Amino acid sequence: MITEAIVALNKRIGSSQYAITKFMEEKHKQLPQSFRKLLLLNLKKLVASGKLLKVKASFKLPPRYLSHRNLLRSSVQNRILI
């Protein structure tokens, strides 16, 4: 859900925790009360594992993930056009 939010927000400098929270609250109506704390813990865990980059107060996907995602997106678009 976190990577989905970052990709959907599509900001060049990354997405803040606040923006990710707002996106997830709009998309998923039924979230637990401890959602914000769980989000913070998961963001920290993803940064520690290298799956997210933290730039100042924003989070973004590493370049290798973005290039892989763009390849998948272009292959899907090619199938639609055929």
Buried (B, 14 or more C-beta within 10 A) or exposed (E): EBBEBBBEBEEEEBBBBEBBBBBBEEEEEEBEEEEBEEBEEEBEEBEEEEEBBBEEEBBBBEEEBEEEEEEEEEEEEEEEEE
